């Protein structure tokens, strides 16, 4: 029999145990894709998540992991709902998540998301030596939400988590 946790903060904490399979130092809460968690009639839990982009392959693994953590917490009825609107934005990432990215060696997104065309350039800080003397090598890195950069000072390549809105 499922136990009842009426507090949405407790439910959110359970869901926050799930890590992003592509960047395991980040929880789905750090990443900002965990939108809400509710418990309804009969202790049924509904978890709402938004992918970082519509074709994100990690969402299936994240959904399976959510079913697992709630099952381990005693919830038998779990629904994971994937919502695309509003579209995910790097603005939803927590400051703690951005710090975890940098410590992991991925430059976190800088600034806020935008609408429309932006024509000004920007420097990306190297997560290793913190130099701004960097350049983009490829628009897409190890995943579609990251770009590949190199540092001209320490000569190390690194991923940059792009600002998305």
N, C-alpha and C positions, 0 to 999 in steps of 0.2 A: 504494500500500500504506500502511495506517495505521501511524503510529509509536506505540510503547507508552510511556505515561507511567504508571508504576506508583504514583507518589506521589499520594495523594488530595488533598493540598494543592495540587499542580500542577493537577489537574482542577478543584478548587474555584476556583482563580484564573482558569482559562479561563472557567468559567461566570459568575464574578463580573464579567466584562467586559460582561455584558448589563445594560442599564439598564431601569428601569421606564418604559414609554412614556408614562405619565400624569405622572410626576415624574422627568424625565430626569437630575436631579442625583443620584438614588439608584440604586445597583446593586441587583440582586435579592438580593444578600447583605446590603447595608445594610438593606433592607426586611425581611429575615428570611424571605422566601418560598423561598429556596434552602435546601433541607433536607439533601440529600446528593448526592454524585457518586461513582460507582464505575465501575471498568473491569473487565470480565469476560472471558470466553473470546473469543478472536478479536479482541481490542481493542474489543469492544462497550462503549460508554459508556452508563450509565444515570444520568439526572439526575432527582432527585425535587424537585418544587416544590409548594407549597401556596398557593392563592389567598388574598388578603386577605378575600374573601368569596366564597361559592359562585357568584355570577353575575358575577364580575369579567371584563369584556370584554378586559382587557389580557393575559390568559393565552395567547391564541392568538398574539399578537405576540411575547410572551416565548418561547414554545415555538419559533417560527420563528427567532428570534434565537439561541437555544441551538443549534439545528441548524446555523446559519450559523457561529458561532464555533468549534464543534467541528470542522466541516468544514474551516474555514480552518486549524485546528491539525493536520489530517491524519487525523482520525477519520472513517471512512466509515460506521460503524454507531453510530447514536445513538438512544436511546429516551428520550423525555421523559415522565415519569410524574407525573400530577397526583393528589395525595392530599388528601383533605378531612378526614382524622382523624389527629392531633388538629387541631382548627380553629386557624387562624392567630390569633395574638395580637400586639398591639403590643409586648408584652414581648419578642418575638423581634427587634425592631428593634435595630440596634447603636447605641451612643452616638454614633459617628461619623455614622451615618445621621440621627439626631435633630439633630445640629449642622448637617448639610447642609440639612435641611428648614428650620431657622430662618434660615440664611443665604440661602436661596432665597425667604424671605418667607412660609413656612407654619409656623404654631406647631406644634411637635412634641407628641406625646402626653405627658402628665404622669402620673406615678404608675404603678401596676401594674394589670393587668387584674383583673377581679373576677368572682365568681360570684354570681348573685342580684341583687336590687334594691339600689340604692344611693340614699339619699335626701339626702345632704349636697351642698351646692352647692360650686362651685369657681370660681376665677378662672383665666382663660387669659391668659398673658402675650403682649402684642403683640410680634411678631417684629421690628417696625421700631423702636419707641421703648422697648420693654420695660416699658411700663406694665401694671399689673394692672387698670386702670380700663377694662374691656372688657365687651361684652355679645354674646350670641348673636343673630344676625339670622335664621338659618335652620338647622334641624337637619341639612340636607344641603347641601353646597357644590358645588364643581365635579365631585366624584365622591361616591359613597355613603359612602366612608370618611372624608370630611371634612365639617366644619360651617362655616358662614359666620359670621364674627364681625366686629365693628367696634370700633375703639379710640375711647374717648370723649376721650382726650387729643390724639392726633395726627390723629384723624378719618379714619383710613385703614381700609378693609375688609381682611380677611385670612382665609385658610383656616386651620382648626385640624384637625390630623390626630387624629381621635377615638381614645380609648383603647378598644380592642376586645379581648375575651377569648373 
